[in-house]
Amino acid sequence: TMAARAQAIPLQDESVDVITGLFSATSYIKDPEELKQAFDEMMRVLKPGGNAYFRHFDNWRGLGITNQIDKVNEAVEVFKEKGYMVDHKISKSRNNWAPFGLLKITKPKNS
């Protein structure tokens, strides 16, 4: 187990099998360029064939997190272009408080 900034993970390339972004970790990254850096860094340390799982919110009251689904959708398209398998679902919370996304990225075995 390790906690680190997603934009600078202190691990070797292709050294982990699974990455999880708990508690909508990617939603805290407001800047689109920093979000891209975070996804790039996470994919750098993920082994070929490994999976990354994230839950993110579109709008989170009090934290200034808005339009996150649009930002993540842009990242999803980049991963698809690079040959990654991506499963991205958007759902409503039980109380309709905020939509949230569930994202799974599988790194290709030949990358």
C-alpha distances in whole Angstrom, upper triangle without the diagonal:
4,7,10,14,14,17,16,12,12,12,15,17,16,13,11,12,11,10,11,12,13,16,17,15,18,21,20,21,25,26,27,26,23,22,23,21,18,19,20,17,15,17,17,14,14,16,20,20,16,16,15,15,16,18,21,24,27,28,27,29,29,26,29,27,29,30,26,27,30,27,25,28,29,25,26,29,28,25,28,30,28,28,25,25,24,25,25,26,28,28,30,28,30,32,33,31,29,29,25,24,22,21,19,20,20,20,24,24,26,25
4,6,10,11,14,12,9,9,10,13,15,15,13,11,13,12,10,11,12,12,15,16,14,16,19,18,19,22,23,24,23,20,19,21,19,15,17,18,15,13,16,16,13,14,16,20,21,17,16,15,15,16,18,20,23,26,27,25,28,27,24,27,25,27,28,25,26,28,25,23,27,27,24,25,28,26,24,27,29,27,27,24,25,24,25,25,27,28,29,30,28,31,32,33,31,29,28,25,23,22,20,20,20,20,20,24,24,26,24
4,7,9,12,11,9,10,11,15,17,17,15,14,16,14,11,11,10,11,13,14,11,13,16,15,15,19,20,22,21,17,17,19,17,13,15,17,14,12,16,16,14,15,18,22,22,19,18,15,15,15,17,18,20,23,24,22,25,24,21,23,21,24,26,22,24,26,23,21,25,25,22,24,27,26,24,27,29,27,28,25,25,24,25,24,26,26,27,28,27,29,30,31,28,26,26,23,22,21,20,20,20,21,21,25,26,28,25
4,6,8,7,6,8,10,14,15,16,15,14,17,15,12,12,11,13,14,15,11,12,15,13,13,17,18,19,18,14,14,16,14,11,13,14,11,11,14,14,13,15,18,21,22,19,18,15,16,15,17,18,20,23,24,22,25,24,20,22,20,23,24,21,23,25,21,20,24,24,20,22,25,24,22,26,27,25,26,24,25,24,25,24,26,26,28,29,28,31,32,31,29,27,26,23,22,21,20,20,19,21,21,24,25,27,24
4,5,6,6,9,12,15,16,17,17,16,18,16,13,13,11,13,14,14,10,10,13,11,10,14,14,15,14,11,11,13,11,8,11,13,10,10,14,14,13,15,19,22,23,20,19,15,16,15,17,16,19,21,21,20,23,22,18,19,18,20,21,18,21,22,18,18,21,21,18,20,23,21,20,24,25,24,25,23,24,23,24,23,25,25,27,28,27,30,31,30,27,25,25,22,21,20,19,19,19,21,20,24,25,27,24
4,6,6,10,11,14,14,15,15,14,16,14,11,11,9,12,14,12,9,8,12,11,9,13,13,13,12,9,9,10,8,5,8,9,7,7,10,11,11,12,16,19,20,17,16,12,13,12,14,14,17,19,20,20,23,22,18,19,17,19,20,16,18,19,16,15,18,18,15,17,20,18,17,20,22,20,22,19,20,19,20,20,22,22,24,26,25,29,30,29,26,24,23,20,18,18,16,16,15,17,17,20,22,24,21
4,6,10,12,14,14,16,16,16,18,17,14,14,13,16,17,15,12,11,13,12,10,13,12,12,10,7,8,9,6,4,8,8,6,8,11,11,11,14,17,20,21,19,18,15,16,15,17,17,19,20,22,21,24,23,20,20,18,20,20,17,19,20,16,15,19,17,14,17,19,17,17,20,21,19,22,19,22,20,22,21,24,24,27,28,28,31,32,31,29,26,25,22,21,20,18,19,17,19,18,21,23,24,20
4,6,9,11,12,14,14,15,18,17,14,15,14,17,19,18,14,14,17,15,13,16,15,16,14,11,12,12,9,8,10,10,7,9,12,10,10,13,17,19,22,19,19,16,18,17,20,20,22,24,25,25,27,26,23,23,21,24,24,21,23,23,20,19,22,21,18,20,22,20,19,23,23,21,23,21,23,23,25,24,27,28,30,31,31,34,35,34,32,29,28,25,24,23,21,21,19,20,19,22,23,24,21
4,6,9,10,12,11,11,14,14,11,13,13,16,18,18,14,14,17,16,15,18,18,18,16,13,14,14,11,9,11,11,7,7,10,9,8,11,14,17,19,16,16,14,16,16,19,20,23,25,26,25,28,28,24,25,23,25,25,22,23,25,21,20,23,22,19,20,23,21,19,23,24,21,23,20,22,22,24,24,26,27,29,31,31,34,35,34,32,29,28,25,23,22,20,19,18,18,17,20,21,22,19
4,7,10,12,11,12,15,15,14,16,16,18,21,21,17,18,21,20,19,22,21,22,20,17,17,17,14,13,14,14,10,11,13,11,9,12,15,18,21,18,18,17,19,20,22,23,26,28,30,29,31,31,27,28,26,29,29,26,27,28,25,23,26,26,22,24,26,24,22,26,27,24,25,23,25,25,27,27,30,31,33,35,34,37,38,38,35,33,32,29,27,25,23,22,21,21,19,22,22,23,21
4,7,9,7,9,12,13,12,15,16,19,22,22,19,19,22,22,20,24,23,23,21,19,19,18,15,14,14,13,10,10,11,9,6,10,12,15,17,15,16,15,18,19,22,24,27,29,31,30,33,33,29,30,28,30,30,27,28,29,26,24,26,26,22,23,26,23,21,24,25,22,23,21,23,23,25,26,29,31,33,35,34,37,39,38,36,34,32,29,27,25,22,21,19,19,17,19,19,20,18
4,6,6,9,12,14,14,17,19,22,25,24,21,21,25,24,23,26,25,25,22,20,20,19,16,15,15,14,11,11,11,8,6,9,10,13,16,15,16,16,20,21,25,26,29,31,33,33,36,36,32,33,31,33,32,29,29,30,27,25,27,26,23,24,26,23,21,24,24,21,22,20,22,23,26,27,30,32,34,37,37,39,41,41,39,36,35,31,29,26,24,22,19,18,16,18,17,18,16
4,6,8,11,13,13,17,18,22,25,24,21,20,24,24,22,26,24,23,21,19,19,17,15,14,14,11,9,9,9,5,4,7,8,10,14,12,15,15,18,20,24,25,29,30,33,33,36,36,32,33,30,32,31,27,28,28,25,23,25,24,20,21,23,20,17,20,21,17,18,17,19,21,23,25,28,30,33,36,36,39,41,40,38,35,33,30,27,25,22,20,17,16,13,14,14,14,12
4,6,8,11,11,15,17,21,24,23,21,20,24,25,23,26,26,24,22,21,20,18,16,15,14,12,10,9,8,6,4,5,4,7,10,9,12,12,16,19,22,24,28,30,32,32,36,36,33,33,30,32,31,27,27,28,25,22,24,24,20,20,22,19,16,19,20,16,16,15,17,18,21,23,26,29,31,34,34,37,39,38,37,34,32,29,26,23,20,17,14,13,10,12,11,12,10
4,7,10,11,14,17,20,23,23,21,21,24,25,24,27,27,26,24,22,21,20,18,16,15,14,12,10,10,9,5,6,6,9,12,10,12,13,16,19,22,24,28,30,33,32,36,36,33,34,31,32,32,28,28,30,27,24,26,26,22,22,24,22,19,22,23,20,20,17,19,20,22,24,27,30,32,34,34,37,39,38,37,34,33,29,26,24,21,18,16,15,12,14,13,15,14
4,6,7,11,14,16,20,20,18,18,22,23,22,26,26,25,24,21,20,19,18,15,14,14,12,9,10,10,6,5,6,9,10,7,9,10,13,16,19,22,25,28,30,30,33,34,30,32,29,30,30,26,26,28,25,22,24,24,21,21,23,21,18,21,23,19,19,16,17,18,20,21,24,27,28,31,31,33,36,35,34,31,30,26,23,20,18,15,14,12,11,14,13,16,15
4,7,10,14,16,20,20,19,19,22,24,23,27,27,26,25,23,21,20,20,17,15,16,14,11,11,12,9,6,6,8,8,5,7,8,11,15,18,21,25,27,30,30,33,34,31,32,29,30,30,26,25,27,25,22,23,24,21,20,22,21,18,20,22,19,18,15,15,16,17,20,22,25,27,29,29,32,34,34,33,31,28,25,22,19,16,13,12,10,10,12,12,15,14
4,7,10,12,16,16,15,16,19,20,20,24,25,23,23,21,19,19,18,15,13,15,13,10,10,12,10,7,8,10,10,6,5,6,8,11,14,17,21,24,26,26,30,31,28,29,26,27,26,23,22,24,22,19,21,22,19,18,21,20,17,19,21,19,18,15,14,14,15,17,19,22,23,26,25,28,30,30,29,27,25,21,18,15,13,10,10,9,10,13,14,17,16
4,7,9,13,13,12,12,16,17,17,20,21,20,20,18,15,16,15,12,11,13,11,7,9,11,9,7,10,12,12,8,7,4,6,8,12,14,18,21,23,23,26,27,24,25,22,24,23,19,19,22,19,16,19,20,16,16,19,18,16,18,21,19,18,15,15,14,15,16,18,20,21,24,23,26,28,28,27,24,22,19,16,14,11,10,10,10,11,15,16,19,17
4,6,10,10,9,10,13,15,15,19,20,20,20,18,15,16,16,13,12,14,13,10,12,14,12,11,14,16,15,11,9,6,5,6,9,11,15,18,20,20,23,24,21,23,20,21,21,17,18,20,18,15,18,19,16,16,20,19,17,19,22,21,20,17,16,15,14,14,16,17,19,21,20,23,25,24,23,21,19,16,14,11,10,9,10,12,14,17,19,22,20
4,7,6,5,7,10,11,12,15,17,17,18,15,13,14,15,11,11,14,13,10,13,15,14,13,16,18,18,14,11,8,6,5,7,8,12,15,17,16,20,20,18,19,16,18,18,14,15,18,16,13,16,18,15,15,19,19,17,19,22,21,21,18,17,15,15,14,15,16,17,19,18,21,23,22,21,18,17,13,12,10,10,10,12,14,16,20,22,24,22
4,5,6,9,10,11,13,16,19,19,21,18,15,18,18,14,14,18,17,14,16,19,17,17,20,22,21,17,14,11,8,7,7,9,12,15,16,15,18,19,17,19,16,18,19,15,16,19,18,15,18,20,18,18,22,22,20,23,26,25,25,21,20,18,17,16,16,16,17,18,16,19,20,20,19,17,16,13,12,11,11,13,15,17,19,23,25,27,26
4,5,9,9,10,13,15,18,19,21,18,16,19,19,16,16,20,19,16,19,22,21,20,23,25,24,21,17,14,11,8,7,8,9,13,14,12,15,16,14,16,13,16,17,14,15,19,17,15,19,21,19,19,23,24,22,24,27,27,27,23,23,20,18,17,16,16,15,16,14,16,17,18,16,14,14,11,12,11,13,15,17,20,22,26,28,31,29
4,6,5,7,10,12,15,16,18,15,13,16,17,13,14,17,17,15,17,20,20,19,22,24,23,20,16,13,10,7,5,4,6,10,11,10,13,15,12,14,11,13,14,10,12,15,14,12,15,17,16,16,20,20,19,21,24,24,24,21,20,17,16,14,14,13,14,14,13,16,17,17,15,12,12,9,9,9,10,13,15,18,20,24,27,29,27
4,5,6,8,11,13,14,16,13,11,14,14,11,11,15,14,12,15,18,17,17,21,23,22,19,16,12,11,8,7,7,9,12,13,12,15,16,13,14,11,14,15,11,13,16,14,12,16,17,15,16,20,20,19,21,24,23,24,21,21,18,18,16,17,16,17,18,17,20,21,20,18,16,15,12,12,12,12,14,15,18,20,23,26,28,25
4,5,6,9,11,11,12,10,7,10,11,8,9,12,13,11,14,16,16,16,20,22,22,19,16,12,11,7,8,6,9,11,12,12,16,16,13,13,10,12,12,9,11,13,10,9,13,14,11,13,16,16,16,18,21,20,21,18,19,16,16,14,15,15,17,18,18,21,22,21,18,15,15,12,11,11,11,13,14,17,18,22,24,26,23
4,5,7,10,11,13,11,9,12,14,11,12,16,16,15,17,20,20,20,24,25,25,22,19,15,13,10,8,5,6,8,9,9,12,13,10,10,7,9,10,6,9,11,10,9,13,14,13,15,18,18,18,20,23,23,24,21,21,18,18,15,15,14,15,16,15,19,19,18,15,12,12,10,10,12,12,15,16,20,21,25,28,29,27
4,6,9,11,13,10,9,13,13,11,13,16,16,15,18,20,21,21,25,27,27,24,21,17,16,12,11,9,9,11,11,9,12,12,8,9,7,10,12,9,12,14,12,12,16,16,15,17,20,20,20,23,25,25,26,24,24,21,21,18,19,18,19,19,18,22,22,20,17,15,15,13,14,15,15,18,19,22,23,27,30,31,28
4,6,8,9,7,6,10,10,9,11,14,14,14,17,18,19,20,24,25,26,23,21,17,16,13,13,10,11,12,12,12,15,14,11,10,8,11,12,9,12,13,10,11,14,14,13,16,18,18,18,21,23,22,24,22,23,20,21,18,20,19,20,21,21,24,24,23,20,17,17,15,15,16,16,18,18,21,22,25,28,29,26
4,6,9,8,7,11,12,11,13,16,16,17,19,21,22,23,27,28,29,26,23,20,19,16,15,12,12,11,11,11,14,13,10,8,7,8,9,8,11,12,9,11,14,14,13,16,18,18,19,22,23,24,26,24,24,22,22,19,20,19,21,21,21,25,24,22,20,17,17,15,16,18,17,20,20,24,24,28,31,32,28
4,6,5,6,9,10,11,13,14,15,17,19,20,22,23,26,27,28,26,24,21,20,17,17,15,15,14,14,15,17,17,13,11,10,11,11,10,13,12,9,11,14,13,13,16,17,17,18,21,22,22,25,23,24,22,23,20,22,21,23,24,24,28,28,25,23,20,20,18,18,20,19,21,21,24,24,27,30,30,27
4,5,5,6,9,10,11,12,14,15,17,18,20,21,25,25,26,24,22,19,19,16,17,14,15,14,15,16,19,19,16,14,12,12,11,9,11,10,6,9,11,9,9,13,14,13,15,18,18,19,21,20,21,19,20,18,20,19,22,23,24,28,28,25,23,20,19,18,17,18,17,19,18,21,21,24,27,28,24
4,5,5,6,9,10,10,12,14,15,16,19,20,23,24,26,24,22,19,20,18,19,17,18,17,19,20,22,22,19,17,15,15,14,13,15,13,10,11,14,11,10,14,15,13,15,18,18,18,21,20,22,20,22,20,22,22,25,26,27,31,31,29,27,24,22,21,20,21,19,20,19,21,21,23,26,26,23
4,5,5,6,9,10,10,12,14,15,17,18,22,23,25,22,21,18,18,16,17,15,17,17,18,18,21,21,17,16,14,15,15,13,15,15,11,12,15,13,11,15,16,15,16,19,20,19,22,20,22,20,22,20,22,22,25,26,26,30,30,28,26,23,22,20,19,20,18,19,18,21,20,23,26,26,23
4,5,5,6,9,10,11,12,14,16,17,20,21,22,20,18,15,15,13,14,12,14,14,16,17,20,20,16,15,13,13,13,10,12,12,8,8,11,10,8,12,14,12,13,16,17,17,19,17,19,17,18,16,18,18,21,23,23,27,28,25,23,20,19,17,15,16,14,16,15,18,18,21,24,24,21
4,5,5,6,9,10,11,12,15,15,19,19,21,19,17,15,16,14,16,15,17,17,19,20,23,23,20,19,16,16,15,12,13,13,9,9,11,9,7,10,12,9,10,14,14,14,16,15,17,15,18,16,19,20,23,25,26,29,30,28,26,23,21,19,17,17,15,16,14,16,16,18,21,22,18
4,6,5,6,9,10,10,13,14,18,19,21,19,18,15,17,15,18,17,19,19,21,22,25,25,21,20,18,19,18,15,17,16,13,12,15,13,10,13,15,12,13,16,17,15,18,16,19,18,20,19,22,23,26,27,28,32,33,31,29,25,24,21,19,19,17,17,15,17,16,19,21,22,18
4,5,5,6,9,10,11,12,16,18,19,17,15,12,13,12,14,14,17,18,19,20,23,23,19,19,16,18,17,14,16,16,12,11,15,14,10,13,15,13,13,17,18,16,18,16,18,16,18,17,20,21,23,25,25,29,30,28,26,23,22,19,17,17,14,15,13,16,15,18,21,22,18
4,5,5,6,9,10,11,14,15,16,14,12,10,11,11,13,13,16,17,20,20,24,24,21,21,18,18,17,14,14,15,12,10,12,11,8,10,12,10,9,13,14,13,15,12,14,13,15,14,18,19,22,24,25,28,29,28,26,23,21,18,15,15,12,12,10,12,12,15,18,19,15
4,6,5,6,9,10,13,14,16,14,14,12,14,14,17,17,20,21,23,24,27,28,24,24,21,21,20,17,18,17,14,13,15,13,10,12,13,10,9,13,14,11,14,12,15,14,17,17,21,22,25,28,28,32,33,31,30,27,25,22,19,18,15,14,12,13,11,14,16,17,13
4,5,5,7,9,12,14,16,14,14,12,14,14,18,18,21,22,24,25,28,28,24,24,21,23,22,19,20,20,17,15,18,16,13,15,17,14,13,16,17,15,17,15,17,17,19,19,22,24,27,29,29,32,34,33,31,28,26,23,20,19,16,16,13,14,13,16,17,18,14
4,5,6,6,10,12,14,11,10,8,11,11,15,16,19,21,23,23,27,27,24,24,21,22,22,18,19,19,16,14,17,16,13,14,16,14,12,16,17,15,16,13,15,14,17,17,20,22,24,26,27,30,32,30,29,26,24,21,18,16,14,13,10,11,10,14,16,17,14
4,5,5,8,9,11,9,9,8,11,13,16,17,21,22,25,26,29,30,26,26,23,24,23,19,19,20,17,15,16,16,12,12,15,12,10,13,14,11,12,10,12,13,15,16,20,22,25,27,28,31,33,32,31,27,25,22,19,17,14,12,9,9,7,10,12,13,10
4,6,8,10,12,11,12,11,15,16,20,21,24,25,28,28,32,32,28,29,26,27,26,22,23,23,20,18,20,19,15,16,17,15,12,16,16,13,14,13,15,16,19,20,24,26,28,31,32,35,37,35,34,31,29,25,23,21,17,16,13,12,10,12,13,13,10
4,6,9,12,10,11,11,14,16,19,21,24,26,29,29,32,32,29,29,26,28,27,23,24,25,22,19,22,21,17,18,20,18,15,18,19,16,17,14,17,17,20,21,24,26,29,31,31,34,36,35,34,31,29,26,23,21,18,16,13,13,10,13,13,15,12
4,7,8,6,7,8,12,14,18,20,23,25,28,28,32,32,29,30,27,28,27,23,23,24,21,18,20,20,16,16,19,17,13,16,18,15,14,12,14,14,17,18,22,24,26,29,30,32,35,34,33,30,28,24,21,18,15,13,10,9,7,10,11,13,11
4,6,5,8,10,14,17,21,23,27,29,31,32,35,36,33,33,30,31,30,26,26,27,24,21,23,23,19,18,20,18,15,17,19,15,14,12,14,16,18,20,23,26,29,32,32,35,37,36,36,33,30,27,24,21,18,15,12,10,7,9,8,10,9
4,5,9,11,15,18,22,24,27,29,32,33,37,38,34,35,31,32,30,27,26,27,25,21,22,22,19,18,19,17,14,15,16,13,12,10,12,14,17,20,23,26,29,32,33,35,38,37,37,33,31,27,24,21,18,14,11,8,5,5,4,7,7
4,7,10,13,17,20,23,26,28,31,32,36,37,34,35,31,32,30,26,25,26,24,21,22,22,19,17,19,18,14,15,17,14,12,9,10,12,14,18,21,24,26,30,31,33,36,35,35,32,29,26,22,19,16,12,10,6,5,5,5,8,9
4,7,10,14,17,20,24,26,29,29,33,34,31,32,28,29,28,24,23,25,23,19,20,21,18,16,19,18,14,15,18,15,13,10,11,12,14,16,19,22,25,28,28,31,33,33,32,29,27,23,20,17,14,10,8,6,6,8,8,12,11
4,7,10,14,16,20,22,25,26,30,31,28,29,25,26,25,21,20,22,20,16,18,19,16,14,17,16,13,14,17,15,14,10,9,10,11,13,16,19,21,24,24,27,30,29,29,26,23,20,16,13,10,7,6,5,6,10,11,14,13
4,7,10,13,17,19,22,22,26,27,24,25,22,22,21,18,17,19,17,14,15,17,13,12,16,15,12,14,17,15,15,11,11,10,10,12,14,17,19,22,22,25,27,26,26,23,20,17,14,11,8,6,5,6,8,12,14,17,15
4,7,10,14,16,19,20,23,25,22,23,20,20,19,16,15,18,16,13,15,17,14,13,16,17,14,15,19,18,17,13,12,10,10,10,12,14,15,18,18,21,23,23,22,19,17,13,11,8,6,5,7,9,12,15,17,20,19
4,6,10,13,16,16,19,21,18,19,16,17,16,12,12,15,14,10,13,15,13,12,16,16,14,16,19,19,19,15,14,11,11,9,11,12,13,16,16,19,21,20,19,16,14,10,8,6,5,7,9,12,14,18,20,23,21
4,7,10,13,13,16,18,16,17,14,15,14,11,10,14,13,11,13,16,14,14,17,18,17,18,22,22,21,18,17,14,12,10,10,10,11,12,12,15,17,16,15,12,11,7,6,5,6,9,12,15,18,21,24,26,25
4,7,9,10,13,15,13,14,10,11,11,7,8,11,11,9,11,14,13,13,17,18,17,19,22,22,22,19,18,15,13,11,10,9,10,12,12,15,16,15,13,10,9,5,5,7,8,11,14,17,20,23,26,28,26
4,6,6,10,13,11,11,8,8,9,7,7,11,11,10,12,15,15,15,18,20,20,21,24,25,25,22,21,18,16,13,12,9,10,10,10,13,14,12,10,7,6,4,6,9,11,15,17,21,23,26,29,31,29
4,7,10,13,11,10,7,6,5,5,5,8,9,9,11,14,14,15,17,19,20,21,23,25,25,23,22,18,17,13,12,9,10,10,11,15,15,12,10,7,6,6,8,11,13,17,19,22,25,28,31,33,30
4,6,9,9,8,5,4,6,7,9,11,12,13,15,17,18,18,21,22,23,25,27,28,29,26,26,22,21,17,16,13,13,11,12,15,14,11,9,6,7,8,11,14,16,20,22,26,28,31,34,36,34
4,6,6,7,5,7,10,9,12,14,14,15,17,19,20,21,23,25,25,27,29,30,31,28,28,24,22,19,18,15,14,13,12,15,13,12,9,7,9,10,13,15,18,21,23,27,29,32,35,37,35
4,6,7,7,9,12,13,15,17,18,18,21,23,23,24,27,28,29,31,33,34,35,32,31,28,26,23,21,18,17,15,14,16,14,13,9,9,12,13,16,19,21,25,27,31,33,36,39,41,38
4,6,8,10,14,14,17,19,19,20,23,24,25,26,29,30,30,32,34,35,36,34,33,30,29,25,24,21,21,19,17,19,17,16,13,12,15,16,19,22,23,27,29,32,34,37,40,42,39
4,5,9,12,12,15,17,16,17,20,21,21,23,26,27,27,30,31,32,33,31,31,27,26,23,23,20,20,19,17,20,19,18,14,13,15,15,17,20,21,24,26,29,31,34,37,39,36
4,6,10,10,14,15,14,16,19,19,20,22,24,25,26,28,30,31,32,30,30,27,26,23,22,20,20,19,18,21,20,18,15,13,15,15,17,20,21,25,26,29,31,34,37,39,36
4,7,7,10,12,11,12,15,16,17,19,21,22,23,25,27,27,29,26,26,23,22,19,19,16,17,16,16,19,18,16,13,11,12,12,14,16,17,21,22,26,27,31,34,35,32
4,5,8,9,9,11,13,14,16,17,19,21,22,24,25,26,28,26,26,22,21,18,17,15,16,15,16,19,18,16,13,10,11,11,13,16,17,21,22,26,27,31,34,35,32
4,5,5,7,9,10,11,13,15,16,18,19,21,22,24,25,23,23,20,19,15,15,13,14,15,16,20,19,16,14,11,10,11,12,15,16,19,20,24,25,28,32,33,30
4,5,5,6,8,10,11,12,14,16,17,18,20,21,23,20,20,17,16,13,13,11,13,14,15,19,19,16,15,11,10,9,9,12,12,16,17,21,22,25,29,30,27
4,5,5,6,9,10,10,12,14,15,16,18,20,21,19,18,14,13,10,10,8,11,12,14,18,19,16,15,11,9,8,7,10,10,14,15,19,21,24,27,28,26
4,6,5,6,9,10,11,13,15,15,17,19,20,19,19,15,15,12,13,11,14,15,18,21,22,19,18,14,12,11,11,13,13,16,17,20,22,24,28,29,26
4,5,5,7,9,10,11,13,15,16,17,19,17,18,15,15,13,14,13,16,18,19,23,24,21,19,16,14,13,11,14,13,15,15,19,20,22,26,27,24
4,5,5,6,9,10,10,12,14,15,17,14,15,11,12,9,11,11,14,16,18,22,23,20,19,15,13,11,9,10,9,12,12,15,17,19,23,24,21
4,5,5,6,9,10,11,13,14,15,14,14,10,11,8,10,10,14,17,19,23,24,21,20,17,14,12,10,11,10,12,12,16,17,19,23,24,22
4,5,5,7,9,10,11,13,15,14,15,12,14,12,14,14,18,20,22,26,27,24,23,20,17,16,13,15,13,15,14,17,17,19,23,23,21
4,5,5,6,9,10,11,13,11,12,10,12,11,14,15,18,21,23,26,28,25,24,20,18,16,13,14,11,12,11,14,14,16,20,20,18
4,5,5,6,9,10,11,9,9,7,9,8,11,13,17,20,22,25,27,24,24,20,17,15,12,12,9,10,8,11,12,14,18,19,17
4,5,5,6,9,10,10,10,9,11,11,14,15,19,22,24,28,30,27,27,23,20,18,15,15,12,13,11,13,14,15,19,19,17
4,5,5,6,9,9,11,10,13,13,17,18,22,25,27,30,32,29,29,25,22,20,17,17,14,14,11,13,13,14,17,17,14
4,5,5,6,5,8,7,11,12,15,18,21,24,26,30,32,29,29,25,22,20,16,15,12,11,8,9,9,10,14,14,12
4,5,5,5,6,7,10,11,15,17,21,24,27,30,32,30,30,26,23,21,17,16,13,12,9,10,10,10,14,14,13
4,5,7,10,10,14,15,18,21,24,28,30,33,35,33,33,29,26,24,20,20,16,15,13,13,12,12,15,14,13
4,6,9,11,14,16,20,22,26,29,31,34,36,34,34,30,27,25,21,20,16,15,12,11,9,9,12,11,9
4,7,9,13,15,19,22,25,29,31,34,36,34,34,30,27,25,21,19,16,14,10,9,8,7,10,9,8
4,6,10,12,16,19,22,26,28,31,33,31,31,28,24,22,18,16,12,10,7,6,5,6,9,10,9
4,7,10,13,17,20,24,25,28,31,29,29,26,23,20,16,14,11,8,6,5,7,7,11,12,12
4,6,10,13,16,20,22,25,27,25,26,22,19,16,12,11,7,6,5,6,9,11,14,16,15
4,7,10,13,17,19,21,24,22,23,20,16,14,10,8,6,5,7,9,12,14,17,19,18
4,7,10,14,16,19,21,19,20,16,13,10,7,6,4,6,8,12,15,17,20,22,21
4,7,10,13,15,18,16,17,14,10,8,5,5,7,9,12,15,18,20,23,26,25
4,7,10,13,15,12,13,11,7,6,4,6,9,12,15,18,21,23,27,29,28
4,7,9,11,9,11,9,6,5,6,8,11,14,18,21,24,26,30,32,31
4,6,8,6,8,6,4,6,9,11,14,18,21,24,27,30,33,35,34
4,6,5,6,6,6,7,10,12,15,19,22,25,28,31,34,37,35
4,6,8,9,10,11,13,15,19,21,25,28,31,34,37,40,38
4,5,8,10,12,15,17,21,24,28,31,34,37,40,42,41
4,6,7,10,13,16,19,23,26,29,32,35,38,41,39
4,7,10,13,16,19,23,26,29,32,35,38,41,39
4,6,10,13,16,20,23,26,29,32,35,37,35
4,7,10,13,17,20,23,26,29,32,34,33
4,7,10,13,16,20,23,26,29,31,29
4,6,10,13,16,19,22,25,27,26
4,7,10,13,17,20,22,25,24
4,7,10,13,16,19,21,20
4,7,10,13,16,18,17
4,6,9,12,15,13
4,6,9,12,11
4,6,9,7
4,5,6
4,6
4
